[in-house]
Amino acid sequence: MKEAALWISGAAFAFLATAGAFLLLANLGTGPSERNLTPEPPPAESGPALELTLNQNRLASLRALPGQELEVGVRNAGDEDLSHVNLTVEVSSENTALSDARYYRDNVNELPAGSSVPVLFYLDLSQTESTMGTTSAPAAPEPPRKIIEVRATTPEGESAIKTAIVPVV
């Protein structure tokens, strides 16, 4: 019985000695700094340089017909001129089982710093032939909706995305 008590007290002493040594080493490594380090301020970035806006009134007036006009505002909020701003509008059904996406493209050649320009797209929001035959389900209480996603990119690496979900009747 004395031997067991001796082994237990020896193991406890070894554990405490090891823990104390680790604590001593940890405190030695984190001594007080000789100079006061202040964090450097982050670089002054003023948000994205390329901004997109969608006219809410025109979104609300869209119908399920061809030739629907969508105005996209493209603004250069940065300090440098942008060139070759590529715009892509993707119109797809909210029902992801349907593959009726339509794409429209345009380009703004020059966009000076601080300026904005409206870009008009004429969208075909009518139902495609593949979606007309899918009325086997009972009529939905809400009108069908379309997802309109506008993407803008530049060769300089600037990009912006704006998405709207609109009911079309």
Secondary structure, DSSP 8 states (H G I E B T S, - for coil): -HHHHHHHHHHHHHHHHHHHHHHHHHHHHT---SS-----------S-SEEEEE-HHHHHT--SSTTEEEEEEEEE-SSS-EEEEEEEEEEEES-TT----EEEEEEEEEE-TT-EEEEEEEE--S--HHHHT---S---SS--EEEEEEEEE-TTS-EEEEEEEEE--
